[in-house]
Amino acid sequence: MRARLARRPARAMAMVCSGAGVPLASGRAARASGCPLAVVIPTHNGMPAMPPRRDRMATGELPTLADQVRLLPYDPADRDSCVGADERPVASSGLLLAVWDGSPSNGRDATAHSVAYARAHGVPVEIVRPAGAAREALPAVGAED
């Protein structure tokens, strides 16, 4: 990921939604490659929303890596809300770099939808599959706070 981001067009900016796993790894890779980074933070009534427990440490770290923090109203515990939040930045992007194993959405992971959405809206898509990457099972919606 770091090597791919280093080859970006000069004015390109990486954007990730806050969270552990791929978002945090991508944010760290952007910072290490010198790529400017925007982090999207979910909000509720104009205030940053409390992320699920598994994402709290990452949500605290990502803004320290970011050149920009964007507040976006969505509920990180609601899949449909997350999908809608993913569509907005994708629609305004020049390229979707997707860390994706090609599998269909599992009901929690919206990457398959984001790739399909980008393609349907004429946004070029590049799939990145870092060596050694493996999908981890996520808890069911509502299974954690």
Buried (B, 14 or more C-beta within 10 A) or exposed (E): BBEBBEEBEEEBBBBBBBBBBBBBBBBBBBBEBEBBBBBBBBBEEEEBBBBBEBBBEBBEBBBEBBEEBBEBEBBBBBBEBBBBBBBEBBEEBEBBBBBBEEEEBEEEBBBBBBBEBBEEEEBEBEEBEBEEEEEEEBEEEEEEE
